[in-house]
């Protein structure tokens, strides 16, 4: 995603009550950042935040850690989250935004944080073979998630890219996960509870099928 620099983003984030500028300081202690201790779910790569804005406001009983590297992206997510919570007359008590490179996720989270679910929505497919280790579903990345997930924690993965989806199925299976849900055309299925992202709406309007899977960590 190409985003123009937004000079307002960092000052707004710094003044925001649900932004953590130094995530490495919270490794193993993320629950202390939230209003109360609840199950912890994580989104890697938040886009403009529409997905998390809806998901978080619908599920106040879950704590959400939302990660992206770019201030401008996090700034837009912050505004969309605030707008969504304002509509439902809620305070933003169950979301924390933080800037970080997801490839180094193990530097800011530990098994003690007890992540129960990870959302990966429309990540870069990195189609060239020489770049595929950068994929957020590549085995070297899945092994990091596996170490962080609690018990039989799950990963929810959506993409528009056929190649990435097919490769990811194999990645999950070879990395200690069991695929419990596999849907090659999400919008043509009877799956309940889907929340559309900005990219999902765009690709669907173009007639592109949305691929979806849920992978469970093997205990």
C-alpha positions in Angstrom: 0.0 0.0 0.0 1.4 3.4 -1.0 0.5 6.1 1.4 1.5 9.7 1.2 3.3 11.2 4.2 0.8 12.6 6.7 2.5 15.0 8.9 -0.4 15.1 11.4 -0.2 11.3 12.0 2.7 11.1 14.5 1.6 14.0 16.7 -2.0 12.5 16.8 -0.7 9.1 17.6 1.6 10.4 20.4 -1.4 12.1 22.0 -3.6 9.0 21.6 -4.4 6.9 24.6 -4.3 3.6 22.7 -1.0 4.0 20.9 2.3 2.5 22.1 5.4 4.1 20.5 7.9 1.7 21.9 6.4 -1.8 21.6 9.7 -3.5 22.5 9.2 -2.2 26.0 6.0 -4.2 26.4 7.2 -7.6 25.3 5.7 -10.2 27.7 3.5 -7.6 29.3 1.0 -6.5 26.7 -2.0 -7.1 28.9 -0.9 -4.3 31.2 -1.5 -1.8 28.3 -5.2 -2.5 28.3 -7.9 -1.4 30.6 -8.5 -5.0 31.8 -7.1 -8.4 31.2 -9.0 -10.2 28.4 -8.2 -12.7 25.6 -5.6 -11.1 23.3 -5.9 -11.1 19.5 -3.5 -9.5 17.1 -3.8 -8.0 13.6 -0.6 -7.8 11.5 -0.8 -5.0 9.0 -3.9 -2.9 9.7 -4.4 -0.8 6.5 -6.6 2.1 7.2 -8.1 0.4 10.2 -11.7 -0.2 8.9 -11.5 -3.9 9.8 -10.2 -3.4 13.3 -12.6 -0.4 13.9 -15.5 -2.7 13.3 -14.1 -5.9 14.9 -12.9 -4.1 18.1 -16.2 -2.2 18.6 -18.2 -5.4 18.1 -16.1 -7.4 20.6 -15.3 -5.3 23.7 -14.6 -8.6 25.5 -11.4 -9.1 23.4 -8.2 -7.1 23.6 -6.6 -6.3 20.2 -3.0 -5.5 19.3 -2.8 -3.9 15.9 0.5 -3.5 14.2 1.8 -1.6 11.2 5.1 0.0 10.3 3.9 3.2 8.8 2.8 6.2 10.9 0.4 7.5 8.2 -1.4 4.1 8.1 -1.6 4.0 11.9 -2.9 7.6 11.9 -5.7 6.7 9.6 -6.5 3.6 11.6 -6.6 5.6 14.8 -9.2 8.0 13.3 -11.3 5.2 11.9 -11.3 3.4 15.2 -12.3 6.5 17.1 -15.1 7.2 14.7 -16.5 3.6 15.0 -16.3 3.6 18.7 -18.0 7.0 18.9 -20.9 5.8 16.9 -21.5 3.0 19.5 -20.8 5.3 22.4 -17.8 3.3 23.6 -14.4 4.3 24.8 -11.5 2.7 23.0 -10.3 0.4 25.9 -9.6 -2.8 24.0 -7.3 -1.8 21.2 -3.6 -0.9 21.2 -1.9 0.4 18.0 1.9 0.1 17.7 4.5 0.6 14.9 6.7 -2.3 14.1 8.2 -4.5 11.3 6.1 -7.6 11.4 9.0 -9.8 10.2 10.6 -9.1 13.6 7.4 -9.8 15.6 9.2 -12.0 18.1 11.1 -9.0 19.4 7.9 -7.3 20.7 5.8 -10.3 21.8 6.6 -13.3 23.9 4.7 -16.6 24.7 3.8 -15.0 28.0 1.5 -12.5 26.2 -0.8 -15.4 25.3 -2.0 -14.4 21.9 -5.0 -16.5 21.0 -5.7 -15.3 17.4 -3.8 -13.6 14.6 -5.4 -11.8 11.6 -3.5 -11.5 8.4 -5.5 -9.7 5.8 -4.4 -9.0 2.2 -0.7 -9.0 2.8 1.8 -8.4 0.0 1.9 -11.6 -2.1 5.6 -11.2 -3.1 5.1 -13.3 -6.2 8.8 -13.5 -7.3 10.5 -16.5 -5.9 13.5 -14.5 -4.6 11.2 -12.4 -2.5 8.8 -15.1 -1.1 10.6 -15.3 2.3 9.1 -11.9 2.9 5.6 -13.3 2.8 3.8 -13.0 6.2 2.6 -16.6 5.7 6.1 -18.0 4.8 7.2 -20.9 7.1 9.9 -18.8 8.8 7.2 -16.3 9.8 4.7 -18.9 10.7 7.2 -20.5 13.1 7.4 -17.1 14.9 3.6 -16.9 15.2 3.4 -20.5 16.4 5.8 -19.7 19.3 3.6 -16.7 20.3 0.2 -18.4 20.0 -1.4 -19.8 23.1 -2.4 -23.5 23.1 -4.4 -24.2 20.0 -4.5 -20.6 18.9 -5.6 -19.7 15.4 -4.6 -17.6 12.4 -7.3 -16.1 10.2 -5.9 -15.4 6.7 -7.6 -13.6 3.7 -6.2 -12.8 0.3 -7.1 -12.0 -3.2 -4.0 -13.7 -4.7 -4.4 -17.2 -5.9 -0.7 -18.1 -5.9 -0.2 -16.8 -2.4 -3.3 -18.7 -1.2 -2.2 -22.0 -2.6 1.4 -21.6 -1.4 0.1 -20.6 2.1 -2.0 -23.8 2.4 1.2 -25.7 2.1 3.1 -23.3 4.4 0.6 -23.8 7.2 0.6 -27.6 6.9 4.3 -27.9 7.0 4.7 -25.4 9.9 2.7 -27.2 12.6 -0.8 -25.9 11.8 -4.0 -27.7 11.0 -6.3 -26.0 8.5 -9.8 -26.2 10.0 -11.6 -23.9 7.5 -10.7 -23.5 3.8 -12.9 -21.3 1.6 -11.7 -20.5 -2.0 -14.6 -18.0 -2.6 -15.6 -16.4 0.7 -18.4 -14.2 -0.6 -20.1 -17.1 -2.3 -20.0 -19.2 0.9 -22.3 -19.3 3.9 -19.5 -18.3 6.3 -20.9 -16.0 9.0 -19.3 -13.0 10.7 -17.0 -11.8 8.0 -15.8 -8.2 8.3 -14.7 -6.7 5.0 -11.4 -4.7 4.8 -10.8 -1.8 2.4 -8.9 -4.1 0.0 -11.6 -6.7 0.2 -14.3 -4.3 -0.9 -12.1 -3.1 -3.8 -11.2 -6.6 -5.1 -14.8 -7.8 -4.7 -16.0 -4.9 -6.8 -13.5 -6.0 -9.5 -14.9 -9.5 -9.5 -11.9 -11.1 -7.8 -12.7 -14.0 -5.5 -11.6 -13.6 -1.8 -9.8 -16.6 -0.4 -10.0 -17.4 3.3 -8.7 -20.0 5.7 -8.4 -20.6 9.4 -5.4 -22.5 10.6 -5.1 -23.9 14.1 -1.8 -24.3 15.9 -1.0 -27.9 16.8 -0.5 -28.2 20.5 
